[in-house]
Amino acid sequence: MKALNISKIDFIGKQTYAIIFSLLLVFVSIFSLSINGLKLGIDFTGGTLLEVGYQQDVDLADVRATLSEAKFKGASVRYFGSTKEILIRLEPQAISSAKLSSKIIHLLGNDVDIRRVEFVGPKVGEELTNDGGLAMLYALIGILIYVAFRFEYRFALGSISALIHDVIVTLGIFSFLQIEFNLTVLAAILAVIGYSLNDTIVVFDRIRENFLSTRHTDPIKIINAALNQTLSRTLMTSVTTLLVLLALFFLGGEIIHNFALALLIGVVIGTYSSIYVASSMILALGISKQDLLPSEKESKEIDARP
């Protein structure tokens, strides 16, 4: 048995503040999701997306007024890359894409260039919404089963609580700020689940190792030591990931802007939850050294191995 290194940072001593902070984040996120909902993109709601190019700078207010006068209610207009390019999002129309493009050109002027037209039917959007929700649910169930077999059921509940925390907070920020939620953002959410789980597994592995290889039996000391021992790895991984995501966010263009933003939020929240949420949960569930010791039958099988 080895002596346990004395922790430098008392993470567990600050868990009360962390729990209050996390509960506040989750409450605000759920409240915003229930009141405002998500600003679903065309991938989920259905409709038509047009990319329009101008030869000179264009005023968004004028374009919105023109579309409103032409009975295009609820049209969304925003710049795309520069003040000479705009994205127009329209609700599902009863006309073909070719006729819609001709109508938009007629309204905005013959000097505009329709560079892209994307159409998603409302039925397809509904199917994507359902499939996206199921994808997240199946991912969480699969993770729960894996961690329960890999470690112990308390670790599984701790990791799932951290992942649910990360997903709710990320969705809550998108809801609160009313940032468009589309398929690329959904992909980012699933990537956040994988990133956060990897971080949590590294911490849990060190916690289990400390429980089994030290003389100490105080869970608080053991978990604190594990968090400090993995802190440099956690921060290095997070910082290098954030540098790449910041480059994508500022230089990647409008198409992946929200994707990069979702990952930025997820990496920050996931790093925080790996340190505080997951470890606080297993401590609250009463993890102990006895829970991680192999059974008598398993011990005999291990001793009998060559």
N, C-alpha and C positions, 0 to 999 in steps of 0.2 A: 504494500500500500504506500502511496506517495503522499507527501504533505501538500495540502491545498494552498495555492498561492493566495495571498491576501488581496482582495479586490481593491482597485484604486478608486473606482467610481461606484457609489452606492445606488445602483439602478433601482433595486427593490425598495430602498428607503423612500424613493420618490414615486412609487407606484400609485399612491393615493391621488397625487396630483395628475398623474398620467391617466388614471381611470376616469377622473372627473373630466379631463380634457377630451378623452375619447368618447365618453357618454354625451358630452355636449356636441361634439362633431357629428355623432350618429343621430342625435335628436334633431339637430338643425337640418341635416341631410334628409332624413325621413320626412320632416315637416315640409321642406321645400319640394321634395318629390311628390308628396300628397297634394300640395297646393298648386305648384307650378307645373309639375310633371317635367318630362324631358322634351326639349325642342327637337323632335325627331326630324331627321333628314329625309330626302326624297326616297332613299332606299327603303324606308319603313312606311311612309305615309302614301307613297305613290305620287305621281305627277310628272312634270316635265322640267328639265334643267337645260338652259341654253347659255352657251358662252358666246358673248358678243364683243367684237372688236370695233373700235372707233379710230378714225384718223387723227382725232384731236381729243383733248381732255373732255370728259363728260360729267355732267352734274347728276348725281343719283336722284335728287329731289325731282328734277324734270322728268327723268325716266319713270319714276314711281307715279307721278301725276298723269303721264301719258297712258300708262297701263291701267290706272284706275279709271280714267275716262273711257277706256275701251272695254270696261266691265271685267277686267282681270282682277278679281277680288283676292286679297291675301297674297299678292305677288311679293316675293322677296327679291331685293336688288342690292348687290354689294360689289365692291371692286374686287378684281381678280388679278393680282400681280402688279397692276399699275392703274393709273387714273384713266387710261384709254381702253381698259378691258373690264367688262362687268359680267357677273353671273346673275341670271334671272331664273328664279324658281317659281313655277306656276302650279296651281292645283290641277288635278286630272282634268283634261279637256276632252270634248266629244269629237274632236277633229284629228286628222292624222298629223304626224310630225312634219311632213312636207308642207301641208297647208298652214300649220301653226307657224313654221319658219317664215313663210311668205307673208303672213299677217304681221308678224313682229317686224320684219323688214319694212313693210308698208307703214307701220306706226312710227318706227324710230328713224326712218330715212333710208334712202337707197345707198347711202355711203357707208352703212354699217356692214360688218362682215360676220355672218353666223358661222362660228368655228366649230361648234359642237352642240349636238342635240341628244339628250338622253331622256328616255321615257320609261317609267316604271308604273305598271298597273296597280291599283289599290289592293287587288287580291294577292299579288306577289309581295307587296309591302307588308301585308298582314302575315303572310307565311314567314317572311324574313324575321318579323318581330317575334313570332312564336318560336321559331327555330333558334334565334339568338338567345332568348331566355332559357330554352332547354339546354343549349350548349353550356351556359354558365352553370346551370343546375347539375348537369352530368359531370362537369369538371370538378365541382365541389364534392359530389358523392364519391367519385373515383379517388380523389385526394384523401377523403376521410377513410376509405377502406385501406388505401396504401399505407398511410401513416399509422393506422391502428395495428396493422401487421408488422410494419417496420419497427415501431417503437412500443407503444402502449396506448390504451384507449384515451388516457388523460392527455397524452401528447396529441392525439388525433383531434380531440375536442379543442385543444389550445390552438392548433394550426388552423382549423376551420373557423374558429372565432376571429382569428387575425385576418383571414382571407375575406370573410364576410364584412368585417370592419373596413378593409381596404376598398372593396367593391362599392359598399354603400356610400362611403365618404367621397370616392371619386365621382360616382353618379350624382351625389348631392351637390358637388361643386359645379358640375355641368348644368344641373337643374337650376341652382341659385343664380348662376351667371347667364343662364339661357344661351349656352353655347350649343351649336348644332351637334346632335348625336346621330352618327351614321355608321355604316358597316366598318369603316376603318377605325372608328372609335371603339366599336364592339371588339374588334380584333385586338386593340390596345388593352382593353379590359382583361381579355383572356391572357394576354402576355403578362400583364401585371400579376395575375393569379400565379402564373408559373414563376415569375421573378420573386415574389414575396414568399412563396412556398420554399424555394431554394434557399433563401436567406434563413427562413425559420428552421429548416432541416439542419443546416450547419450549426445553429445555436443549440438545437435539441440534441444533436449528436454529441456535442461537447458536454452538455448537461448530463447526459446518460453516462458518458465516460467518467466524469468527475464523481458521480454517485457511486460507480462501481470500483473506482481505483483509489479512493481516498479514505482516510480514517474518519473524516467528518461525516456527520449525519444530519447536520442542520441544513434544510433545503434552501433557506435564504442565502447562506454563505456559499453553498455550492452553485446556485443559479447566478449569483452575483459574480463569482469567479469565472463561470463559463461565459457570461456576457462580456466581461472585460477581456478574456482571452480571445474572443472572436471579434472584438470591436474593430481592430485595425483592418481585418479582412472585410468586415461589413462596410466600413467607411470607404475603403479603397475601391471595392466593387461598385458602391453607389456613386462615388464621385466620378469614376471613369465612365460609367453608364450615363450620368447626367451630362457630362461634357459632350458626348455624342448626341444626346437628345436635344441639348441646347442648340447645337449646330443644325439639326434637322428643323427645330422650331423656328429659328431665325432665317435660315438659308434654304430650307427645303421646299418652299413655295406653298401656295394656298391649299393644294390638294391634300398634303400630309400635315398641315398645320395643327388641326384638331387631334390627329393621331399622335403627334409628338407631344402635345399638351397633356393628353390623357396619360401617356407614359411618364411624363415628368411628374405629374401629381401622384401617380401610382408608385413610382420608385421612392419618392420622399415618404409617402404614407406607409408603404410597405416596409421600408427600413425602420421607421418608428415602431410599427406594429410588431416586427420581429423581436425588437428589444423589449418593449413594454407589454403589449397586449397578449402575445402568446405566452410569455414567461409568467405574467401575472395570472393568467388563466390556469396553468398547470399548478401553480402554487396554491391558488384558491381551491383547486380540486383535491389538494392534499397529497401530492406526489411524494413518495418516500423511497429510500434505498431498497426496501423490501419489495416494492412493486416492480423493480427492474431486475432483481436477482432471478436467474434461471431456476425453473422448478427442479425437484430432486431427480426426476426422470431425465430432464434435459442435461443436468450436470453429469449424470452417469454416462450419457451418450457422448458428451464432450470429452470426458476423461478417457473413454474407450477409443477415441480416435487416435490414429498413429501420428 
